[in-house]
Amino acid sequence: MNHNRYLLCLLICAMLLYFGVPKLNVLAPGKEGLFAAAWLLLAFLSAAGNLAAFLYAPKSRKVPLDRQPHLKERKVPRGYGN
């Protein structure tokens, strides 16, 4: 399930970069250039974090039904006459 979420976030970051980069002017003087540089930095950090989480997330193992602990019968020791 987490892999799907990481992939979705990565695709959203890519879409934001695709639409945002042509409109940003990093070389502009003053606050506009500072905003553009900060926006790009945060967008790339977000994309890098999601990519790292997607690639290095632990693989989920599927446990057979007979090996799952909550499905096994529990044997309760019974004490009669104590």
Biotite code that builds the C-alpha atoms (Angstrom):
import biotite.structure as struc

atoms = struc.array([
    struc.Atom([0.000, 0.000, 0.000], chain_id="A", res_id=1, res_name="MET", atom_name="CA", element="C"),
    struc.Atom([2.803, 2.420, 0.847], chain_id="A", res_id=2, res_name="ASN", atom_name="CA", element="C"),
    struc.Atom([4.435, 1.840, -2.519], chain_id="A", res_id=3, res_name="HIS", atom_name="CA", element="C"),
    struc.Atom([1.321, 3.169, -4.225], chain_id="A", res_id=4, res_name="ASN", atom_name="CA", element="C"),
    struc.Atom([1.319, 6.264, -2.030], chain_id="A", res_id=5, res_name="ARG", atom_name="CA", element="C"),
    struc.Atom([5.005, 6.964, -2.663], chain_id="A", res_id=6, res_name="TYR", atom_name="CA", element="C"),
    struc.Atom([4.520, 6.542, -6.393], chain_id="A", res_id=7, res_name="LEU", atom_name="CA", element="C"),
    struc.Atom([1.494, 8.851, -6.372], chain_id="A", res_id=8, res_name="LEU", atom_name="CA", element="C"),
    struc.Atom([3.392, 11.533, -4.448], chain_id="A", res_id=9, res_name="CYS", atom_name="CA", element="C"),
    struc.Atom([6.346, 11.177, -6.809], chain_id="A", res_id=10, res_name="LEU", atom_name="CA", element="C"),
    struc.Atom([4.088, 11.629, -9.825], chain_id="A", res_id=11, res_name="LEU", atom_name="CA", element="C"),
    struc.Atom([2.437, 14.680, -8.250], chain_id="A", res_id=12, res_name="ILE", atom_name="CA", element="C"),
    struc.Atom([5.873, 16.203, -7.583], chain_id="A", res_id=13, res_name="CYS", atom_name="CA", element="C"),
    struc.Atom([6.851, 15.546, -11.190], chain_id="A", res_id=14, res_name="ALA", atom_name="CA", element="C"),
    struc.Atom([3.642, 17.188, -12.405], chain_id="A", res_id=15, res_name="MET", atom_name="CA", element="C"),
    struc.Atom([4.220, 20.247, -10.217], chain_id="A", res_id=16, res_name="LEU", atom_name="CA", element="C"),
    struc.Atom([7.765, 20.548, -11.525], chain_id="A", res_id=17, res_name="LEU", atom_name="CA", element="C"),
    struc.Atom([6.582, 20.095, -15.115], chain_id="A", res_id=18, res_name="TYR", atom_name="CA", element="C"),
    struc.Atom([4.077, 22.939, -14.831], chain_id="A", res_id=19, res_name="PHE", atom_name="CA", element="C"),
    struc.Atom([6.017, 25.126, -12.405], chain_id="A", res_id=20, res_name="GLY", atom_name="CA", element="C"),
    struc.Atom([9.545, 25.261, -13.816], chain_id="A", res_id=21, res_name="VAL", atom_name="CA", element="C"),
    struc.Atom([8.676, 27.198, -17.015], chain_id="A", res_id=22, res_name="PRO", atom_name="CA", element="C"),
    struc.Atom([6.911, 29.903, -15.000], chain_id="A", res_id=23, res_name="LYS", atom_name="CA", element="C"),
    struc.Atom([9.690, 30.398, -12.433], chain_id="A", res_id=24, res_name="LEU", atom_name="CA", element="C"),
    struc.Atom([12.573, 32.783, -13.012], chain_id="A", res_id=25, res_name="ASN", atom_name="CA", element="C"),
    struc.Atom([15.444, 31.957, -10.683], chain_id="A", res_id=26, res_name="VAL", atom_name="CA", element="C"),
    struc.Atom([17.609, 34.781, -12.025], chain_id="A", res_id=27, res_name="LEU", atom_name="CA", element="C"),
    struc.Atom([15.033, 37.466, -11.238], chain_id="A", res_id=28, res_name="ALA", atom_name="CA", element="C"),
    struc.Atom([16.179, 40.053, -8.691], chain_id="A", res_id=29, res_name="PRO", atom_name="CA", element="C"),
    struc.Atom([14.717, 40.320, -5.213], chain_id="A", res_id=30, res_name="GLY", atom_name="CA", element="C"),
    struc.Atom([11.948, 38.259, -3.710], chain_id="A", res_id=31, res_name="LYS", atom_name="CA", element="C"),
    struc.Atom([10.830, 36.719, -6.970], chain_id="A", res_id=32, res_name="GLU", atom_name="CA", element="C"),
    struc.Atom([14.167, 34.997, -7.546], chain_id="A", res_id=33, res_name="GLY", atom_name="CA", element="C"),
    struc.Atom([14.404, 33.938, -3.914], chain_id="A", res_id=34, res_name="LEU", atom_name="CA", element="C"),
    struc.Atom([10.903, 32.465, -4.045], chain_id="A", res_id=35, res_name="PHE", atom_name="CA", element="C"),
    struc.Atom([11.668, 30.602, -7.279], chain_id="A", res_id=36, res_name="ALA", atom_name="CA", element="C"),
    struc.Atom([14.889, 29.138, -5.890], chain_id="A", res_id=37, res_name="ALA", atom_name="CA", element="C"),
    struc.Atom([13.218, 28.107, -2.612], chain_id="A", res_id=38, res_name="ALA", atom_name="CA", element="C"),
    struc.Atom([10.251, 26.575, -4.454], chain_id="A", res_id=39, res_name="TRP", atom_name="CA", element="C"),
    struc.Atom([12.523, 24.542, -6.718], chain_id="A", res_id=40, res_name="LEU", atom_name="CA", element="C"),
    struc.Atom([14.659, 23.401, -3.815], chain_id="A", res_id=41, res_name="LEU", atom_name="CA", element="C"),
    struc.Atom([11.646, 22.204, -1.831], chain_id="A", res_id=42, res_name="LEU", atom_name="CA", element="C"),
    struc.Atom([10.102, 20.521, -4.875], chain_id="A", res_id=43, res_name="ALA", atom_name="CA", element="C"),
    struc.Atom([13.314, 18.620, -5.628], chain_id="A", res_id=44, res_name="PHE", atom_name="CA", element="C"),
    struc.Atom([13.725, 17.631, -1.965], chain_id="A", res_id=45, res_name="LEU", atom_name="CA", element="C"),
    struc.Atom([10.164, 16.359, -1.902], chain_id="A", res_id=46, res_name="SER", atom_name="CA", element="C"),
    struc.Atom([10.688, 14.357, -5.082], chain_id="A", res_id=47, res_name="ALA", atom_name="CA", element="C"),
    struc.Atom([13.993, 12.963, -3.794], chain_id="A", res_id=48, res_name="ALA", atom_name="CA", element="C"),
    struc.Atom([12.436, 11.925, -0.477], chain_id="A", res_id=49, res_name="GLY", atom_name="CA", element="C"),
    struc.Atom([9.556, 10.150, -2.151], chain_id="A", res_id=50, res_name="ASN", atom_name="CA", element="C"),
    struc.Atom([11.887, 8.427, -4.588], chain_id="A", res_id=51, res_name="LEU", atom_name="CA", element="C"),
    struc.Atom([14.131, 7.234, -1.753], chain_id="A", res_id=52, res_name="ALA", atom_name="CA", element="C"),
    struc.Atom([11.129, 5.985, 0.230], chain_id="A", res_id=53, res_name="ALA", atom_name="CA", element="C"),
    struc.Atom([9.774, 4.214, -2.844], chain_id="A", res_id=54, res_name="PHE", atom_name="CA", element="C"),
    struc.Atom([13.078, 2.504, -3.639], chain_id="A", res_id=55, res_name="LEU", atom_name="CA", element="C"),
    struc.Atom([14.148, 1.582, -0.103], chain_id="A", res_id=56, res_name="TYR", atom_name="CA", element="C"),
    struc.Atom([10.813, 0.628, 1.469], chain_id="A", res_id=57, res_name="ALA", atom_name="CA", element="C"),
    struc.Atom([10.922, -2.898, 2.914], chain_id="A", res_id=58, res_name="PRO", atom_name="CA", element="C"),
    struc.Atom([9.239, -5.537, 0.823], chain_id="A", res_id=59, res_name="LYS", atom_name="CA", element="C"),
    struc.Atom([6.185, -7.046, 2.463], chain_id="A", res_id=60, res_name="SER", atom_name="CA", element="C"),
    struc.Atom([6.311, -10.812, 2.686], chain_id="A", res_id=61, res_name="ARG", atom_name="CA", element="C"),
    struc.Atom([3.184, -12.803, 2.292], chain_id="A", res_id=62, res_name="LYS", atom_name="CA", element="C"),
    struc.Atom([2.801, -15.336, 5.095], chain_id="A", res_id=63, res_name="VAL", atom_name="CA", element="C"),
    struc.Atom([0.846, -18.499, 4.269], chain_id="A", res_id=64, res_name="PRO", atom_name="CA", element="C"),
    struc.Atom([-2.450, -18.824, 6.099], chain_id="A", res_id=65, res_name="LEU", atom_name="CA", element="C"),
    struc.Atom([-1.324, -21.864, 8.062], chain_id="A", res_id=66, res_name="ASP", atom_name="CA", element="C"),
    struc.Atom([1.709, -19.970, 9.413], chain_id="A", res_id=67, res_name="ARG", atom_name="CA", element="C"),
    struc.Atom([-0.146, -16.902, 10.666], chain_id="A", res_id=68, res_name="GLN", atom_name="CA", element="C"),
    struc.Atom([-0.083, -16.884, 14.460], chain_id="A", res_id=69, res_name="PRO", atom_name="CA", element="C"),
    struc.Atom([-3.570, -15.504, 14.987], chain_id="A", res_id=70, res_name="HIS", atom_name="CA", element="C"),
    struc.Atom([-5.172, -18.305, 12.962], chain_id="A", res_id=71, res_name="LEU", atom_name="CA", element="C"),
    struc.Atom([-3.596, -21.206, 14.845], chain_id="A", res_id=72, res_name="LYS", atom_name="CA", element="C"),
    struc.Atom([-5.634, -22.993, 17.464], chain_id="A", res_id=73, res_name="GLU", atom_name="CA", element="C"),
    struc.Atom([-4.544, -22.111, 20.941], chain_id="A", res_id=74, res_name="ARG", atom_name="CA", element="C"),
    struc.Atom([-4.204, -24.946, 23.387], chain_id="A", res_id=75, res_name="LYS", atom_name="CA", element="C"),
    struc.Atom([-5.173, -23.759, 26.825], chain_id="A", res_id=76, res_name="VAL", atom_name="CA", element="C"),
    struc.Atom([-3.894, -25.812, 29.745], chain_id="A", res_id=77, res_name="PRO", atom_name="CA", element="C"),
    struc.Atom([-6.842, -26.883, 31.857], chain_id="A", res_id=78, res_name="ARG", atom_name="CA", element="C"),
    struc.Atom([-6.573, -27.555, 35.542], chain_id="A", res_id=79, res_name="GLY", atom_name="CA", element="C"),
    struc.Atom([-9.240, -29.742, 37.068], chain_id="A", res_id=80, res_name="TYR", atom_name="CA", element="C"),
    struc.Atom([-9.527, -30.201, 40.778], chain_id="A", res_id=81, res_name="GLY", atom_name="CA", element="C"),
    struc.Atom([-6.831, -27.750, 41.855], chain_id="A", res_id=82, res_name="ASN", atom_name="CA", element="C"),
])
